[in-house]
Amino acid sequence: MQETATISGDRQGEASTSQADRRLLIDGRLLETDRTFPSLNPATGEVLGHAPDASVAEARAAVAAARQAFDTTDWSTDTGLRIRCLEQLHQALVDHRDELAALTIAEVGATEALCQGAQLDQPIEIVRYYADLLKSYPMTEDLGNIESRGMQHHRWVEKEAAGVVAAIIAYNYPNQLALAKLAPALAAGCTVVLKSAPDTPLISLALGELIANHTDIPAGVVNVLSGADPEVGAVLTTSADVDVVTFTGSTPTGRRIMAAASETLKKVFLELGGKSAAIVLDDADFGTAALFSAFSMVTHAGQGCALTSRLLVPKKHKDEIVEMVKANFGMVRYGNPGDPKTYMGPLISEKQRDKVDGMVKRAVDAGATLVTGGEKVDPGYFFTPTLLADVDPDSEIAQEEVFGPVLVVIAYEDDDDAVRIANNSIYGLSGAVFGSEERALAIARRIRTGTFSINGGNYFSPDSPFGGYKQSGIGREMGTAGLEEFLETKTFATVLPGATS
């Protein structure tokens, strides 16, 4: 372990440049680079710190270190070492939780409440979950004997680490995304090159520093890169030394990564976009449905791939439900994410805010009704909670991922119409339904998505597989399924001595 480095930043989302500057982790060493790029505080627009702008050469060095660690050390076969290292990492995250929260608030624009959940505290427990799972997960399976060619053959199956993993994450929930890839990959015995999102490099680099300073994870097993050069990502997705690519981000980028990885037939796991629908049945509690739909949509300013951004309501109750959602949006407190009373923080960047603003304006021009919101708020990158009604289910705003606090209301005729509209999407990540239990469950089973909430049920947990159908991705994160994404299956057979028929 190296000498401890400070992870700093204060609870108001501010930190000096010198405190927030970080280093790459390559082959067990924390490295500075000649080139850096700024990370901005999205609540103020000010420079929070500077991150190393990794070069193609440094990306190749990280891949080479991961390859060597996998091929020449016993990391992939020493289960006891992996359990111990995961437990050390979990403890380091717990010990540095408040510092990590401060940096997450400052760089990601996450609120205090979110850091107590999916932005930090829940991701920390993912590491503990996989340490514990590794103690009981069956890495072998006995298939018994068969007779062949007049002899008895004994067969069994063993699970082996898939190899070197390139893990590329998005900006919206960087702790969750990093640890949901890193923990199961390490538990499986893989080595990893983790690349941060360009908008949130500091928090991922802080994770690398904790690994270097507070765990016995061998050199090269985990490498952490940050950079703005797209060629760095290209190295990770095309290198013959990388066996698995796991990516979280937009569907268009996922398509390009899948194409790039196909040249070497890598195993690819993609967690991509969503345009999930929440269906309010005519026997639902409209108040509960409106409350859930409003406040979930503005969680982290709408920057969540699984958020139910389409609200499907019975045509005869549309106006009533729209007014309820509007009233709930009016109660959303947005502003400084370091203030414990704040519910919604900023969007990640001016570029993202301009995208959201443009989509809302085009929706209104196309005939949607702006019920409330649709405004930029400065300083920082805030966008008011926005409700659009009278939305065409085939329009851009109903089909494309906005990634902002924008909820669209679509009226339907009957249950079959609601199911048709919900499934009218290239995406299939999540969904929700409100209504009497039996009827709601029947609707849920007809929707083509990987996760689903019934009457506000929460499926998100370290032991729950998460992922999507259709163009929302391939594979699953978390749960036992998340571990198996990083394992290969090898079947063995041996002739039993003297066992002839």
C-alpha positions as CSV (number, residue, x, y, z in Angstrom):
1,M,0.0,0.0,0.0
2,Q,1.2,3.5,-0.8
3,E,1.1,6.5,1.4
4,T,-2.5,7.8,1.9
5,A,-3.6,10.7,-0.4
6,T,-6.3,13.1,0.7
7,I,-9.7,13.0,-1.0
8,S,-11.0,16.4,-0.4
9,G,-13.8,18.9,-1.2
10,D,-16.4,20.4,1.1
11,R,-20.1,19.8,1.7
12,Q,-21.1,23.0,-0.3
13,G,-19.7,21.5,-3.5
14,E,-16.6,23.6,-3.5
15,A,-12.9,22.5,-3.5
16,S,-9.7,24.2,-4.4
17,T,-7.9,23.2,-7.6
18,S,-4.9,21.9,-5.7
19,Q,-7.1,19.8,-3.4
20,A,-9.2,18.3,-6.2
21,D,-6.4,17.4,-8.6
22,R,-5.9,13.6,-9.0
23,R,-3.7,11.0,-10.6
24,L,-4.0,8.0,-12.9
25,L,-3.5,4.5,-11.6
26,I,-1.5,2.4,-13.9
27,D,0.3,-0.8,-12.9
28,G,0.1,0.0,-9.2
29,R,1.5,3.5,-9.5
30,L,-0.3,6.8,-9.1
31,L,0.9,8.9,-12.0
32,E,0.6,12.6,-13.0
33,T,0.6,13.5,-16.7
34,D,1.8,16.4,-18.7
35,R,-1.7,17.1,-20.0
36,T,-4.7,17.9,-17.8
37,F,-8.3,19.0,-18.4
38,P,-10.7,20.8,-16.1
39,S,-13.6,19.2,-14.2
40,L,-16.4,21.8,-13.6
41,N,-18.7,22.1,-10.6
42,P,-22.1,21.9,-12.4
43,A,-23.8,23.9,-9.7
44,T,-21.6,26.9,-10.3
45,G,-19.9,26.4,-13.6
46,E,-16.5,27.0,-11.9
47,V,-13.4,24.8,-12.2
48,L,-13.4,22.2,-9.4
49,G,-10.1,20.6,-10.2
50,H,-8.0,19.1,-13.0
51,A,-7.7,15.5,-14.1
52,P,-4.9,13.8,-16.1
53,D,-5.7,13.7,-19.8
54,A,-4.5,10.2,-20.5
55,S,-2.7,9.6,-23.8
56,V,-3.1,6.6,-26.1
57,A,0.3,5.4,-24.9
58,E,-0.9,5.5,-21.3
59,A,-4.1,3.6,-22.2
60,R,-1.9,1.0,-23.9
61,A,0.3,0.8,-20.8
62,A,-2.8,0.3,-18.6
63,V,-4.0,-2.5,-20.9
64,A,-0.6,-4.1,-20.9
65,A,-0.4,-4.0,-17.1
66,A,-3.8,-5.6,-16.8
67,R,-2.8,-8.3,-19.3
68,Q,0.4,-9.1,-17.4
69,A,-1.4,-9.2,-14.0
70,F,-3.9,-11.6,-15.4
71,D,-1.5,-13.8,-17.2
72,T,1.4,-13.9,-14.7
73,T,0.0,-13.7,-11.2
74,D,-2.4,-15.9,-9.2
75,W,-5.0,-13.2,-8.9
76,S,-7.5,-15.1,-11.0
77,T,-7.1,-18.3,-9.0
78,D,-6.6,-17.1,-5.4
79,T,-10.1,-16.8,-4.2
80,G,-9.0,-15.9,-0.6
81,L,-6.9,-13.0,-1.9
82,R,-9.8,-11.6,-3.9
83,I,-12.2,-11.8,-0.9
84,R,-9.7,-10.1,1.3
85,C,-9.0,-7.3,-1.2
86,L,-12.7,-6.7,-1.8
87,E,-13.3,-6.5,2.0
88,Q,-10.4,-4.0,2.2
89,L,-11.9,-1.9,-0.6
90,H,-15.3,-1.9,1.1
91,Q,-13.7,-0.8,4.4
92,A,-11.7,2.0,2.6
93,L,-14.9,3.2,1.0
94,V,-16.7,3.3,4.3
95,D,-13.8,5.0,6.0
96,H,-13.6,7.7,3.3
97,R,-17.3,7.9,2.7
98,D,-17.7,11.6,3.8
99,E,-14.9,12.7,1.6
100,L,-16.2,10.8,-1.3
101,A,-19.7,12.3,-0.7
102,A,-18.3,15.8,-0.8
103,L,-16.5,15.2,-4.0
104,T,-19.6,13.5,-5.5
105,I,-21.7,16.5,-4.6
106,A,-19.2,18.9,-6.0
107,E,-18.4,17.2,-9.3
108,V,-21.5,15.2,-10.1
109,G,-24.1,17.7,-8.8
110,A,-25.6,15.0,-6.7
111,T,-27.6,15.9,-3.6
112,E,-27.0,14.9,0.0
113,A,-30.0,12.5,-0.1
114,L,-28.7,10.8,-3.3
115,C,-25.3,10.2,-1.7
116,Q,-27.2,8.4,1.0
117,G,-28.6,6.1,-1.7
118,A,-27.7,5.3,-5.2
119,Q,-24.9,7.9,-5.7
120,L,-22.7,6.5,-2.9
121,D,-23.9,4.5,0.0
122,Q,-25.6,1.8,-2.0
123,P,-22.7,1.4,-4.4
124,I,-20.3,0.9,-1.5
125,E,-22.4,-2.1,-0.4
126,I,-22.0,-3.6,-3.9
127,V,-18.4,-4.3,-2.9
128,R,-19.5,-6.1,0.3
129,Y,-22.1,-8.0,-1.6
130,Y,-19.6,-9.5,-4.1
131,A,-17.1,-10.3,-1.3
132,D,-19.8,-12.3,0.4
133,L,-21.1,-13.9,-2.8
134,L,-17.6,-15.1,-3.6
135,K,-17.5,-17.1,-0.4
136,S,-20.5,-19.2,-1.5
137,Y,-20.8,-19.0,-5.3
138,P,-20.2,-22.5,-6.8
139,M,-17.3,-22.3,-9.2
140,T,-17.6,-26.0,-10.1
141,E,-20.5,-28.2,-11.1
142,D,-20.4,-32.0,-11.2
143,L,-22.1,-33.5,-14.3
144,G,-21.6,-37.1,-13.3
145,N,-20.5,-40.0,-15.5
146,I,-21.5,-41.1,-19.0
147,E,-20.6,-44.2,-21.0
148,S,-18.8,-43.7,-24.3
149,R,-16.7,-46.0,-26.4
150,G,-17.0,-48.7,-23.9
151,M,-15.6,-46.6,-21.1
152,Q,-16.9,-44.5,-18.2
153,H,-16.2,-40.8,-18.4
154,H,-16.5,-38.3,-15.5
155,R,-17.5,-34.8,-16.4
156,W,-17.6,-31.5,-14.6
157,V,-17.8,-27.7,-15.2
158,E,-15.5,-25.0,-13.8
159,K,-16.0,-21.3,-13.9
160,E,-13.0,-19.2,-14.8
161,A,-12.3,-15.5,-15.0
162,A,-13.0,-14.0,-18.5
163,G,-9.7,-12.1,-18.6
164,V,-8.9,-8.4,-19.0
165,V,-11.9,-6.1,-18.7
166,A,-12.3,-2.6,-20.1
167,A,-14.9,-0.8,-18.1
168,I,-16.1,2.5,-19.5
169,I,-18.6,4.5,-17.5
170,A,-21.0,7.4,-17.8
171,Y,-21.1,10.6,-15.7
172,N,-24.5,10.4,-14.1
173,Y,-23.9,7.9,-11.3
174,P,-20.1,7.4,-11.4
175,N,-19.7,5.6,-8.1
176,Q,-22.5,3.2,-8.8
177,L,-21.4,2.5,-12.4
178,A,-17.7,2.0,-11.4
179,L,-18.3,-0.3,-8.5
180,A,-21.1,-2.3,-10.2
181,K,-18.5,-3.2,-12.9
182,L,-15.3,-3.3,-10.8
183,A,-16.6,-5.4,-7.8
184,P,-18.0,-8.4,-9.8
185,A,-15.1,-8.3,-12.3
186,L,-12.6,-8.5,-9.4
187,A,-14.6,-11.2,-7.6
188,A,-14.6,-13.2,-10.8
189,G,-10.8,-12.9,-11.0
190,C,-10.5,-10.5,-13.9
191,T,-8.2,-7.6,-14.2
192,V,-9.6,-4.2,-15.1
193,V,-8.9,-0.9,-16.9
194,L,-11.6,1.5,-15.7
195,K,-12.1,4.7,-17.7
196,S,-14.0,7.6,-16.2
197,A,-16.5,9.8,-18.0
198,P,-14.9,13.1,-19.2
199,D,-17.4,15.1,-17.1
200,T,-16.7,13.3,-13.8
201,P,-13.1,12.2,-13.8
202,L,-12.1,13.2,-10.2
203,I,-14.4,10.8,-8.3
204,S,-13.3,7.8,-10.4
205,L,-9.6,8.7,-9.9
206,A,-10.3,9.0,-6.2
207,L,-11.4,5.4,-6.2
208,G,-8.2,4.5,-7.9
209,E,-6.2,6.2,-5.1
210,L,-8.2,4.3,-2.5
211,I,-7.3,1.1,-4.2
212,A,-3.6,2.0,-4.4
213,N,-3.4,3.2,-0.8
214,H,-5.7,1.0,1.2
215,T,-5.9,-2.5,-0.4
216,D,-3.6,-5.4,-1.3
217,I,-4.9,-5.5,-4.8
218,P,-1.7,-6.4,-6.8
219,A,-0.2,-4.0,-9.3
220,G,-1.9,-4.0,-12.7
221,V,-5.1,-5.7,-11.4
222,V,-6.9,-2.4,-11.4
223,N,-6.0,0.6,-13.6
224,V,-7.9,3.8,-13.7
225,L,-7.8,6.3,-16.5
226,S,-9.3,9.7,-17.2
227,G,-9.2,11.6,-20.5
228,A,-11.0,13.6,-23.0
229,D,-9.3,12.0,-26.1
230,P,-11.8,9.5,-27.7
231,E,-8.8,7.5,-29.0
232,V,-8.2,6.3,-25.4
233,G,-11.6,4.6,-25.5
234,A,-10.8,3.2,-28.9
235,V,-7.7,1.5,-27.5
236,L,-9.8,-0.2,-24.8
237,T,-12.5,-1.4,-27.3
238,T,-10.1,-2.7,-30.0
239,S,-7.0,-4.0,-28.2
240,A,-6.5,-7.7,-28.7
241,D,-5.4,-7.9,-25.1
242,V,-8.8,-6.9,-23.8
243,D,-11.3,-9.8,-23.4
244,V,-14.4,-8.1,-22.1
245,V,-15.8,-4.6,-22.7
246,T,-18.5,-3.3,-20.3
247,F,-19.9,0.1,-21.1
248,T,-22.6,2.3,-19.6
249,G,-23.8,5.2,-21.7
250,S,-25.9,6.2,-24.7
251,T,-27.2,3.7,-27.1
252,P,-25.5,5.4,-30.2
253,T,-22.1,5.1,-28.4
254,G,-23.0,1.5,-27.4
255,R,-23.6,0.6,-31.0
256,R,-20.1,2.0,-32.0
257,I,-18.4,0.2,-29.1
258,M,-20.1,-3.1,-30.1
259,A,-18.9,-2.6,-33.7
260,A,-15.4,-1.8,-32.6
261,A,-15.2,-4.9,-30.3
262,S,-16.5,-7.2,-33.0
263,E,-13.2,-7.1,-34.8
264,T,-11.7,-9.3,-32.1
265,L,-15.0,-10.9,-31.0
266,K,-14.8,-9.6,-27.4
267,K,-17.5,-10.4,-24.9
268,V,-19.5,-7.1,-24.7
269,F,-21.8,-6.0,-21.9
270,L,-23.8,-2.8,-22.6
271,E,-26.0,-0.9,-20.2
272,L,-27.5,1.8,-22.4
273,G,-30.4,4.3,-22.7
274,G,-34.0,4.1,-21.8
275,K,-37.3,5.8,-22.5
276,S,-39.3,4.0,-19.9
277,A,-43.1,4.3,-19.4
278,A,-45.1,4.6,-16.2
279,I,-48.7,3.4,-16.8
280,V,-51.5,4.7,-14.6
281,L,-54.5,2.4,-14.7
282,D,-58.0,3.7,-14.2
283,D,-58.3,1.9,-10.9
284,A,-55.0,3.3,-9.5
285,D,-54.5,5.8,-6.7
286,F,-53.9,8.8,-8.9
287,G,-52.3,10.8,-6.1
288,T,-49.6,8.1,-5.4
289,A,-48.9,7.7,-9.1
290,A,-48.6,11.5,-9.7
291,L,-46.3,11.8,-6.7
292,F,-44.0,8.9,-7.7
293,S,-43.9,10.0,-11.4
294,A,-43.0,13.6,-10.5
295,F,-40.4,13.1,-7.9
296,S,-38.7,10.1,-9.6
297,M,-38.4,12.1,-12.8
298,V,-36.5,14.9,-11.2
299,T,-34.2,12.6,-9.3
300,H,-30.7,13.8,-10.2
301,A,-32.3,16.3,-12.6
302,G,-33.6,13.5,-14.7
303,Q,-30.1,12.1,-15.5
304,G,-31.0,8.5,-15.1
305,C,-31.4,5.9,-17.8
306,A,-34.1,3.9,-16.0
307,L,-36.3,6.9,-15.1
308,T,-39.9,6.6,-16.3
309,S,-39.9,9.7,-18.5
310,R,-43.2,8.8,-20.3
311,L,-46.4,9.0,-18.1
312,L,-49.3,7.1,-19.7
313,V,-52.7,8.0,-18.3
314,P,-56.3,7.1,-19.1
315,K,-57.7,9.7,-21.6
316,K,-60.7,10.5,-19.4
317,H,-58.5,11.2,-16.4
318,K,-55.6,13.1,-18.2
319,D,-56.4,16.6,-17.0
320,E,-56.8,15.5,-13.4
321,I,-53.5,13.6,-13.3
322,V,-51.6,16.4,-15.2
323,E,-52.7,18.9,-12.5
324,M,-51.5,16.6,-9.7
325,V,-48.1,16.2,-11.4
326,K,-47.8,19.9,-11.9
327,A,-48.5,20.6,-8.3
328,N,-45.8,18.1,-7.2
329,F,-43.3,19.7,-9.6
330,G,-44.1,23.0,-7.9
331,M,-42.9,21.5,-4.6
332,V,-39.5,20.4,-6.0
333,R,-36.7,22.4,-4.3
334,Y,-33.7,22.8,-6.6
335,G,-30.4,24.5,-6.2
336,N,-27.1,24.0,-4.3
337,P,-26.7,20.2,-4.0
338,G,-24.7,20.6,-0.9
339,D,-27.8,21.9,1.0
340,P,-29.6,19.0,2.7
341,K,-32.9,20.6,1.8
342,T,-32.3,20.5,-1.9
343,Y,-34.1,17.8,-3.8
344,M,-32.8,18.4,-7.4
345,G,-29.4,19.5,-8.4
346,P,-28.0,20.7,-11.8
347,L,-27.5,19.0,-15.1
348,I,-23.9,18.0,-15.7
349,S,-23.0,20.7,-18.2
350,E,-24.1,23.6,-20.3
351,K,-24.0,21.3,-23.4
352,Q,-26.4,18.9,-21.7
353,R,-28.7,21.7,-20.6
354,D,-28.8,23.1,-24.2
355,K,-29.7,19.6,-25.5
356,V,-32.6,19.4,-23.0
357,D,-33.8,22.9,-23.7
358,G,-33.7,22.3,-27.5
359,M,-35.7,19.1,-27.2
360,V,-38.4,20.8,-25.1
361,K,-38.7,23.7,-27.5
362,R,-39.0,21.4,-30.5
363,A,-41.7,19.4,-28.7
364,V,-43.7,22.5,-28.1
365,D,-43.2,23.5,-31.7
366,A,-44.5,20.1,-32.7
367,G,-47.7,20.5,-30.7
368,A,-47.0,19.5,-27.2
369,T,-48.4,21.6,-24.4
370,L,-45.9,23.1,-21.9
371,V,-47.7,22.7,-18.6
372,T,-44.8,23.9,-16.4
373,G,-41.0,24.4,-16.5
374,G,-38.9,24.6,-19.5
375,E,-36.6,27.3,-18.1
376,K,-32.8,27.6,-17.6
377,V,-31.7,28.8,-14.2
378,D,-28.2,30.3,-13.6
379,P,-25.6,30.2,-12.2
380,G,-24.7,26.6,-12.9
381,Y,-26.6,24.3,-15.2
382,F,-30.1,24.1,-13.7
383,F,-33.2,23.4,-15.7
384,T,-36.6,23.6,-14.1
385,P,-38.8,20.5,-13.7
386,T,-40.7,20.4,-16.9
387,L,-44.1,18.8,-17.7
388,L,-45.3,18.4,-21.3
389,A,-48.9,17.2,-22.1
390,D,-50.7,16.3,-25.3
391,V,-47.6,14.5,-26.6
392,D,-47.6,12.4,-29.7
393,P,-46.3,9.0,-28.8
394,D,-44.3,8.9,-32.0
395,S,-42.7,12.3,-31.6
396,E,-39.0,13.0,-30.8
397,I,-39.7,13.9,-27.1
398,A,-41.6,10.6,-26.6
399,Q,-39.0,8.4,-28.4
400,E,-35.6,9.9,-27.6
401,E,-33.8,9.9,-24.3
402,V,-33.7,13.5,-22.9
403,F,-31.6,12.9,-19.8
404,G,-33.1,15.9,-18.1
405,P,-36.0,16.7,-15.7
406,V,-38.7,16.4,-18.4
407,L,-41.8,14.3,-18.1
408,V,-44.2,13.8,-21.0
409,V,-47.8,12.8,-20.6
410,I,-49.4,10.5,-23.2
411,A,-53.1,9.6,-23.0
412,Y,-54.3,6.1,-23.9
413,E,-57.7,4.5,-24.7
414,D,-57.6,1.2,-22.8
415,D,-55.1,-1.3,-21.3
416,D,-54.1,-2.8,-24.7
417,D,-53.4,0.7,-26.0
418,A,-51.3,1.5,-23.0
419,V,-49.2,-1.6,-23.5
420,R,-48.8,-0.8,-27.2
421,I,-47.6,2.7,-26.4
422,A,-45.2,1.5,-23.7
423,N,-43.7,-1.0,-26.0
424,N,-43.5,1.5,-28.9
425,S,-39.8,2.2,-28.2
426,I,-36.4,1.0,-29.3
427,Y,-35.6,0.9,-25.6
428,G,-36.5,-1.7,-22.9
429,L,-34.8,-0.8,-19.7
430,S,-37.5,-0.2,-17.1
431,G,-41.1,0.7,-16.5
432,A,-43.8,1.1,-13.9
433,V,-47.5,0.5,-13.4
434,F,-50.0,1.7,-10.9
435,G,-53.3,-0.1,-10.3
436,S,-54.9,-3.0,-8.5
437,E,-52.3,-5.6,-7.9
438,E,-53.4,-8.5,-10.1
439,R,-54.3,-6.2,-13.0
440,A,-51.0,-4.2,-12.6
441,L,-48.9,-7.4,-12.6
442,A,-50.6,-8.7,-15.8
443,I,-49.7,-5.4,-17.5
444,A,-46.2,-5.5,-16.2
445,R,-45.6,-8.9,-17.7
446,R,-46.6,-7.6,-21.1
447,I,-44.0,-4.8,-21.2
448,R,-40.7,-5.7,-22.8
449,T,-38.2,-4.3,-20.2
450,G,-35.5,-5.7,-18.0
451,T,-36.8,-4.1,-14.7
452,F,-40.3,-3.1,-13.6
453,S,-41.9,-1.3,-10.6
454,I,-45.4,-2.2,-9.5
455,N,-47.2,0.5,-7.4
456,G,-43.9,2.1,-6.5
457,G,-41.9,-1.0,-5.7
458,N,-38.1,-0.6,-5.6
459,Y,-36.2,-3.3,-7.5
460,F,-32.7,-1.6,-7.3
461,S,-30.3,-3.4,-4.9
462,P,-26.9,-5.1,-5.1
463,D,-28.5,-8.5,-5.4
464,S,-31.0,-7.5,-8.1
465,P,-29.9,-8.0,-11.8
466,F,-30.2,-4.7,-13.7
467,G,-30.2,-4.3,-17.5
468,G,-32.4,-4.0,-20.5
469,Y,-34.2,-5.5,-23.5
470,K,-33.9,-4.4,-27.1
471,Q,-31.5,-1.4,-27.6
472,S,-31.2,-0.7,-23.8
473,G,-28.4,-3.1,-23.7
474,I,-26.9,-6.6,-23.4
475,G,-26.3,-8.4,-20.1
476,R,-27.0,-7.6,-16.5
477,E,-25.2,-5.7,-13.7
478,M,-25.4,-6.7,-10.0
479,G,-26.7,-9.8,-8.5
480,T,-25.4,-13.3,-9.4
481,A,-26.0,-12.5,-13.0
482,G,-23.5,-9.6,-12.7
483,L,-20.8,-11.9,-11.5
484,E,-21.4,-14.3,-14.4
485,E,-20.9,-11.6,-17.0
486,F,-17.2,-11.8,-16.1
487,L,-16.9,-15.6,-16.0
488,E,-16.2,-18.2,-18.7
489,T,-17.5,-21.8,-18.5
490,K,-15.1,-24.6,-19.1
491,T,-16.3,-28.3,-19.4
492,F,-13.9,-31.1,-18.4
493,A,-14.0,-34.9,-18.9
494,T,-11.7,-37.6,-17.8
495,V,-11.8,-41.4,-18.3
496,L,-12.2,-43.2,-15.1
497,P,-9.4,-45.7,-14.6
498,G,-10.5,-49.3,-15.1
499,A,-14.0,-48.2,-15.8
500,T,-14.9,-50.2,-18.9
501,S,-18.1,-51.9,-19.9
